[in-house]
Amino acid sequence: MVEKPEAYVLCRHSKIVRTIRVEQTESGCRTKYTKAGADRIVGSGSHIKSCMSFLNNIKGNLEKADWRCRNVAQAKITSSVGE
């Protein structure tokens, strides 16, 4: 089963894409940043608010550098495997 992240932001600059997401864990939450296809945990906390702060900080820095970011946490993911 795939867990749905609390927050998921997709940022683009030209053809480069980066993502930032907040996931709940047993002990709280963690914020992951994906750059060049590699996930990196950039922060963790015991409350979602802490992890959202990491997400918003990275998002703000990217937007200051002319990246376009949007929240995709509500997007539906479909698969065409086996069709």
N, C-alpha and C positions, 0 to 999 in steps of 0.2 A: 504494500500500500504506500502511495506517495503522499507525504504530508504537504499540506498547503502552507506556504509561508505567510507570516503575519503581514509582511510588506514586501513588495517586489518592484524595483525600479529599473527600467531599461534606459540607458543613455547612449546616444549616437553622436558621432562626429565624423562627417564624411562617410566612409564605409566601415569605420571602427565601431564596435558595439561593446559596451561594458554593462554589467548588471550589479545591483546591490540588493541584498535581501536580508530580512530578519526572520529567523526561525526560532521556534520555541524548543527548549530542551527540558530535560527532567529537572534541572537545577535553575532554570530561568530562560535565557535567550542568548543568541549569538548573531552577529552581523557578518555576512559574507560578502566579499567583493570579488567579482570575476573580471579578470583582465587577461587578454590573450589566451582565453580558454582555460585558465587556471583559477580555481577557487582559493581564496585566502580568508581566514577568519581575521577580521580587523577590530573586533570588539566583542565583549560578552558582558552580561550583567544578570542580576537576579530579577529585574523588572523590564518589561517591554519598553518602557519609556527610555531607559538607558540605551538600549539597542537602537531605538528609533533616532536617538540623538547622534549616534555614529553614522547611521544611514543619511540623515539630513545634512550632516557636516560634509560627507563625501559628495553628495548630490550638489550641494551649494558650491563646492570647489570646482566640480566639473562644469556646472552652469556658468561660473565666472570665466571659465576657459572656453566659452562658446559651444559647449556640448548641449544637446537637446535631450532632456530627461522627461520620462512619463511613467506614471504608476501603472503597472500591468498586473497587479495582484488579483484583480477581478477578471482578468482575461481567461477564457476557456481554452484549454489545450486539448486538441484532438489528434488522433493518430490514424493514419491510413495503412498501418501495418497489416498485412494479410488481405488487403482489398484488391 
